[in-house]
Amino acid sequence: MLRRLFMRRATVTACEQAAERFHLVTLESPDFRDVEWTPGDKLQIALGSAFVARTYTPIKWDSGAGRTRILAYDHGSGPGSDWARALRPGDVCDVFGPRASLDVSWVPDPVFVLGDETSFGLALAMGRQTWAATVEFVFEIEPLVDSRRVLGALDFGNWRALEKRPDDTHLAEIETRLPALAQSGATFVLTGKSTTIQRVRKALKGLDVPSARLMTKAYWAPGKAGLD
């Protein structure tokens, strides 16, 4: 009943492995037509039940054709990863949204975006905006994950990699750049890992960066699953 009331039925029309651990999924539904979508909105997909869902950021939305695309990251275990690996064209799923999450349809430039593999959908949506050339994207990534391949396949070249270290010492490189960025009047968009966001946000607060120039969205947290 919950599905019938609140969710849209969508069909998987394409599912490509863009790179190891990354699945580019195209969803279509008559209910997607004439839907208002803002870059940064979220789409929740039910996995077996309305109470087990995972959240994705659409890369783009074609309301005329009733079509959207998402990039699913397979981190190795859990309902979301299992769903992405098993997808085949013709499969159906129930989705909720799109709903507001992080409105990046327009951000005052210059813009500094910090994220990780779970932030690629947002970055790709931002990369389609007219002001994307003013955005600096930095991603903390796993050394063994083929992030360069997937972003290259999607024609996203304006980014820099920061390889994750277990003790998070790689974040010191970012912190050394924050004072100059703050002084330039940059807007900061922090997404991905919750603890990274907390650390960088604390540093920006210490630099007196006003809240109007700070946007945050945690897509996952160590030890937790299914963040919205």
N, C-alpha and C positions, 0 to 999 in steps of 0.2 A: 504493500500500500504506500509506503514511504517513497518507493521508487516511482510509482505512478504519479504521485502528487507533485514531487519536487525535481525529478530527474528527467533528462532527455535520453532517448535511446539513440545511440550512434553506431555506425558500422565502420570497421577498419577497412579502408580501401587500399592502403599500402603500408608496408612495414619493412623498412630497410635497415640493415646493420651498417650504420654510417662509419663505425669504427668499433674496435673491441670495447664492449661495455656500453655502447651508445646505440639506441634504436630510434630511428626517425619514423614517427607514426603519423599517418594521415587519417583523420576521422571525418566522416560525413553524416549529416542528418538533416532532414527537412526542417527540424526545429532550430537549426543553426542559422537559418536564413533570416535576414532583417534583424539580426541580433546586434546590439550595440556593444562593441568591444574596444577597450582601451589598452594599449601596450602596457604590460605589467600585470594585467588581470590574471586571475588563477582559474584553473579548471580542475575540479575534483572528480576522480574516476572511481566508481565502486568496484571493489575486487571481491566478488562472490556474495557480498551483502552490503546493504546501505550503510552498515556500521563499520565496515573496513574499507577505507578509501585512501588513495594517494593523490597528492596535489602536484599539478604541473603548470608551467607558464607557457601558454601558446606562443609559438614563434610568429604566427600570423593568423589572420581570420578573414575568410572570404565569405561575407554574409550573403552575397549574391548566389554563390554556388552551394552555400551551406556546408563549408569545408574549413577545417582547421588542421594545424600541424603542431605536434609536440616532439620534444627530444627527451626520451626516457633514458636515464642513467642507471645502469645495472651495477650496483655496488657489491653484488655477490650473494646476498641472502635477503630473505624477507618477501612479503607479498608483492610489493611493487616490482622488485627485480624478477620474481617468478613470472609475473604477468607479462612483463616486457619481453622476456625470453620466449614465452610460449605463443605470442601473438602471431596470427596469420591473417591474410586478407580474407574478408568475409566474416570474421569474428564480430560479435556485437558486445557493447558495453553500455552501462548507464553512467551518465555524467551530470554533474551539478555545476552550473555556471554558464558562462564566465561571470566571476564576481570580483569586486574590487580587492586588490591586494597591495600593489605598489605602483602608483600612477607615474609612469615615466613617459607619458605622451609629450610632455614638455618639461624640461629641466633647465634652470638658468645655467649658462655656460660660464667658465669651463667646468667640465664634469669629470670626476674621478670615480670609477667603479671598481670595487674590490669584491671578488667572489671566488667560487671554486667550480668543480664540475657540475654541481647542481644549479649553478647560475647561468649556464650557457643559454637556456631558453630565453631568459630575460635579456641577456646580452644580444642575442640574435634579433629579438624584437626591437631593442633600442637601436641596433645597427641599421634598421630600416627607416629611422627617422631622418628628417632633413638636416638636423643639427648633429648627426652622429660623428661628423669629422672633428668636432670639438671635444669628443669623449676619449678619455684614456682608460682602457680596460686592463686590469691586472688580475690574474687568477692564480690562487694557490692550488697546485695540482699534485696528484700522486705521481711520483717519478715513472711508474710502470704503466700508467694509463695513457692511451694514445689520444690525448686531447688535441694535439696539433693536427692529426689526421682528420678528425671530425670537423673541426672548425675550418680547416682548409677546404674540405669537401663542400661546406656550406658557404664558401666565399667570404669567410669572416677572417680578415687578416690584421685588423687593428687591435692587437692585444699582446700582452707580455706575460710570460710564465714565471711563476715563483714556486719552485719545487718544495713541497711540504717536508718538514722534518718532524720527527716524533716529539721533540721538545719545543716546537714552535719557534725556534730561534730564527727561522726564515722571516718572521714578521718584523724583526729588527730593521731589515732593509726598508720596509714600508714606513716604519716609524721615523726613520731619518729623513724621509721626504715630506712628512706631514706638515712641518712648519712652513716650508715654502709654498705648498699647496694651499694651506690655510690663509697665508698672506696674499695669495693671488685671487682670493675670493671664490675658490672652487666650491662646487656643490658635491657632497660626498654621498655615494650610493653604496651601502654596505650590505652584502647578501651572502648566503651560504652558511658556513659553520657558525653556530651561536657564540662559541667562546672567542673566535677571531673577531666577530663583530663587537663583543663586549670590550675586548682589549683595545681595539682601534677607536671605538667610540669614546672610551675613557681618555685616551690620549688626545682626541680632538676637543673634548670638553676642557682639558687642561690648556688647550690653545685658544680657548674662548670662541670656538666656532659656534655660531648661533644655531639653534635647533631648526630654523628655516632652511639651513644649508646642509641638513643631515637627514638622509632617508635610510632606513634599515629594515631588513626582513630576513629572519633566520629560517633557512629551509631545512636544517637538521641540527641536532644536538647530540654530542657523544653520549651513548647509553640510552638514547630515546629513539622512538620510531614513530613515523606518521605525523610529523609536525604539519600544521596547516599553513 
